[in-house]
């Protein structure tokens, strides 16, 4: 079993994770590489940290008033949960 999962993220989703989640160093470095690059990027996330990122988004969502951003959080969480379920 692999210790990482590959997730395809848009530039916007990457920026959401950087702003509202608390990625650990290795994941943060990867996300920062693609922060300003348009398109879809394949990111490798350690299986241990994947549910933590989801939890961070859920925690941050409690402080967000924008329905648009909450919907984007929801879609991103579903994407990450699907990746988690395919481990």
Order of alpha helices (4+ residues) and beta strands (2+ residues): beta-alpha-alpha-beta-alpha-alpha
